[in-house]
Amino acid sequence: MGNVAKHAEATVCNVGWSYDDVDQKLVMTVSDDGKGFDPAEICQTGLGMVNIGDYADAMDASLEITSQPGMGTKLKLSIPFVAPPADEGLLELHPNAAGDALGDSGEQPSLA
């Protein structure tokens, strides 16, 4: 989100969280309608992007960055996470409760 605010010149930034039951991963997405960039160039030199990659590595997570100049950016971080059993005091959510309210990705718009 710091990179969006600092570099993207975006008017909208969407942030979402979901849980993939099959792969047992927390999935975070961040997308914006900003100016975009060429990931092949920026990911090797931009300190913010290098740090994001380092954080993903530290969590044994996968990181996908999709962007191109003039087309905005989407980041998807998939973090391994085994959910605790429901009987350990956590409230159970209906499978589509978040999706119904926020769309399939769980993203919710925010002014950038």
N, C-alpha and C positions, 0 to 999 in steps of 0.2 A: 504494500500500500504506500510505503514511503517513496518507492520508485515511481508509482503512478502520480503522486502529488508533485514530485520533484521534476519529472521528465516528460510525462505523457501528454500534457496539455489536454487532458480528457475533460469531458463534461459529465460523464457518468462512469462510475466504477461499481461493478457487481461483485459481491463476495458471497460464497456459498460453502456449506459443509454438508456432507452426506456420509452414510456408512454403507459400504459394499459388504453385504452379508456373505456372499459367495467367496470373495477373495480376502475377507476379514481385514479391510483397510478403511481408515478414515480418509475421505477425499475432500480436499479444499480446492476451490476454484476462485480465481480472481480474474476478472476480465474488464477491459475498459474500451472506450471509443476514441482513444487518443491517437497520436500521430504514428505509433508503431515504430518498428525498427527491424533491422536485419539481425536475427539471433546469432548467426554465424560470426558476425563481427563483434557485437556487444558482449556476448556471453564470455568471450575470452579476455576482454579488457575492462569491463565495467565492474568496479569493486562490489557494488550492490548485487549484481547478478552472480558474481563469484561466491559471495557470502550465502546467497540463497541456495546455490548448489552445495556448498559446504554443509549447511544446515540439513539439507535433504540427505546427504551422505551420512551425517551423524545419526539420523533417525532411521537409517536403512530404508529410506523412502525413495520413490521414483518421482522425477520432476519432468514435466513436459511444458515447454514454452512455445507458443505459436504466435507469430507476429510477422508483419511485413509493413514496410513504410506506407503510411496513409491508411492503414486498415486496423489499427488498434492492436491489442495484445490480450492473450489468454494464457494464464498459468494454471497448471493442474498439478497438485502435490498429492500423492497417494502414500499414506503412512500406515505401515503394518500395525494392526491393533486388534486384539482379541477381546471382544466385549465380555464383561463379566456376566454370569448367569443372572437372570431377572430376579431370582429369589434372594439376591444379596442386597436388597433394599433400594434398588433403582427402579424408577417408574418405567413401565413398558410403554413405548409409543406404538401407535398403529402404524403399520408399514408405510402407508401413503400419507400420513398426517402432514409431514413437512412438505412433501411433494405437492399435495393439494393446495397448500397455502402459498408456497413459494415457487412452484414450477419443479420440473424434474431434477434440476441441478441444485436446488436449494438456494440459488442466488437471489439476492434482493437488491434492487437498485439503490444507489446513494449518490448524492451530488458530489462530484469530485472537487 
